[in-house]
Amino acid sequence: MIEIIPELPDNIVAAKAHGKITAEDYKKTFIPVIEQKLAAHKKIRLLYQLGDDFSGYSLAAVFQDAKVGLAHWNGFDKIAVVTDVHWVADACKFFGAFIPCPVMVFPNAKLDEAKAWIEG
């Protein structure tokens, strides 16, 4: 499940992943919010946290993630990923080098720091 966190400024999509993330989570929750925010703002910022109960992605969810990223390649101003899952952190650091905006990875214990960075 992907939970949208509403407490940040309007140009920021903040989401928290719980359990196993599926393509339906992207289609019903995540992608509509991203597209809504991009309709209102030229560029948006993304704060994406993998909660302690995160257990992985389905293959179809990985495809949806890539699809939304490619469809809105230049639509992001900053991306913060908050996770204690080492392979996700490593993948974000690697692929972040190819994304045309700053990408930072934070451990869950530094969620407040990630929020400050994404808002700054």
Summary of the structure (lengths in Angstrom):
residues: 120
radius of gyration: 13.0
end to end distance: 27.8
largest distance: 34.0
contacts: 355
relative contact order: 0.19
helix: 45%
strand: 32%
